[in-house]
Amino acid sequence: MADTIPIYKTQSDAQGNWTLQIKTPTEGGMHAAVIVTQDGQKDTVLFHVQDKPGTSPETLPVEISPKTTILQTSQSPQQDNTPKVSVSVGFLWIPMVLLVLFILVLVGNMIRLAKKADLTQKEQKRGKYTNHALLLGIAILLSTLGAFLYFDYHSYKNIAKQILPKTQSISDRISPYQVPTPISGDITGLILDSVEMTPVEGVDVSVGEIGIRTGQSGQFRFMQSKNVNGIKVTQSDLPTPVYYAINSVKDNRLYYNSAMFSELFHILDLESRQFIGQIYENLDDHVKAEKKLEDFIQGYEPLFGKTDFPVGKMTIQSIETLNRKRVLGYNHLFDHLVKINIIKNSFVRTYYLNYDNGQWTYVD
């Protein structure tokens, strides 16, 4: 944590809103800035500096305002270091094809010999053996084909798991995500509370550079928008914005609850720091009763890694409310379950949260 930060430019307006620019501190990590106004009011902001080797941290300005609570900076634009892996196991088919051809030739030869044989008792007996050999050959052929198909599939799965990062592993929880085609037109929708199912008032909704604040109806409307693939929602209760991916211009129902997102942000920060044991401590008690710590840690598949801390942006693919439902792998029936699909790069992961007795808890 830096002790002092040299300020070289400050600005303020008539409403008391201020903005300051600072030089990036030499050391990376979390930093705090305390601003004292003329009337003695104190504003505290937190921001995170991500160092990069071989760069000079003294030249990058950082702009902070009262709306900033967590700001991540880096010495150069973030690059996608996702490895492009092409796994080929076609060589497994070569011996399989050769073996199949050999068996087919053998079976064909048996059939040819059976047709040429005289129908004497001796030859009939030999034909009986030939038929048995034919059936045995077909059984071997089918068994070999099934074995190679099984080995081929599991070899690809194991190789992919070893080569790809854990955030890109093949699983039921994490799946590939394809960015939808941007939409244009009059975009309308409604912000609904994910608990009460009532409109949410006082939420800032924006598309591109245009933003509005929802009223009592919770509705929003953006006229003649072009090339839109997401809506940004901000509120003073949340440290960072929430982005909703959309693929429809009409009747977008966006479920929102500040306490729900605060709990989810907390889980994602622990995940990005690889504190899976602490995530277990935040689990719903019913989940802890059914799953041990060791099993939870071993089976957990993170979407966010160390380079993502702190998680300064959450992109939602979809949110679904599920009343009186079970989560796969657990027997407990949750009263108010919420299924949240979060997008990162080209993948989407499902997170489950439950609301009970006025509190949100993480399920899985």
ABEGO torsion letter per residue (X at the ends): XBABBBBABBBBBAAGBBBBBBBBBABBEBBBBBBBBAAGBBBBBBBBBBBBBGBBAAABBBBBBAABABBBBBABBBBBABBBBBBBAAAAAAAAAAAAAAAAAAAAAAAAAAAABBABAAAAAAAAAAAAAAAAAAAAAAAAAAAAAAAAAAAAAAAAAAABBAAABBBAABBBBBBBBBBBEBBBBBBBBAAAGBBBBGBBBBBEABBBBBBAAGBBBBBGBBGBABBBBBBAABABBBBBBBABABGBBBBBBAAAAAAAAAAAAAAAAGBAAAAAAABBAAAAAABBAAAAAAABBBABBAAAOBBABBBBABBBBBBGBBBBGBABBBABBBBBBBBBEABBBBBBBBBBGGBBBBAX
